[in-house]
Amino acid sequence: MQKIVFFDVDGTIVTDVAEGEGKFIPESCKAAIKKAREKGNLCFINSGRPYGNVEKYILEIGFDGVVSGCGTNIHVGDRDIYHVSVEEGVAALCYNLCQRYNITAFFEGRDKTYYIENGYHVPWLEEFAGEITKQGSVVLREIDPSFTFDKFCAFHDPEDDVTEFLKAMDEHFSIIIRDETFIELVPKGSGKGIAIKKLCEYYNIPIEQSYAIGDSVNDLDMFHATPNSIAMGNGKAIHPYAAFVTKDITDDGIEFALRHFEII
């Protein structure tokens, strides 16, 4: 029976940081995904990244489609089958509250990311802002009435109280606390798990034949959607929530998982 497999990107198929080498995709991962598709299975990226930030070298592995922006965009073959952006009034609210509560934020759209820098400054965040600026992101100093985006990431000083900010956001967004400084906010009604269900319906594949592989807390939404949840060995924070824990990304973790479930 045909299976459908969903892969997170960072920390799952692309290393977070490889000392002295930068990020890379293990060759065993590329080969395993190719074999899975050759056997008639479907393989999808399912990432928090906006579509425009999924680089060519990742897409060149070969996928049947891309879920991006934590499920706000579903791309099958050469066309979109689902895309949602926040309403303009909600977008303005988010911008204004980030300014009020001293929050640095990335407002991510399908093709463009807007960046506002407030009180939280750390070297890795500044480096990331530089990287996405090269990819076409825009430093946002003021907004116009047409400003909108698909989802956003908020960063704050761990000493700051963001309780009121989160209360205001809860009406419109599913809130993912990534760590003590990093919050990911996805419009309610969208999500990595909802995308899995949509694509299973689209292809008429039973949810029991779906598989989700990830390494961080924003992958838990995928894990809730399928009985076949797979945590990367390097994703220790989510091991307790996975049906299966595979090896580390650099220890052929993707290949090991796909062989375990007889996908290859």
Secondary structure by P-SEA (a helix, b strand, c coil): cbbbbbbbccccccccccccccbbbbaaaaaaaaaaaaabbbbbbbccccccccccccccccccccccccccbbbccccccbbbbccaaaaaaaaaaaaaabbbbbbccccbbbbbbcccccaaaaaaaaaaaaaccccccccccccccccbbbbbcccccaaaaaaaaccccccccccccbbbbbcccccaaaaaaaaaaaaccccccbbbbbccccaaaaaaaccbbbbccccccccccccccccccccaaaaaaaaaaccc
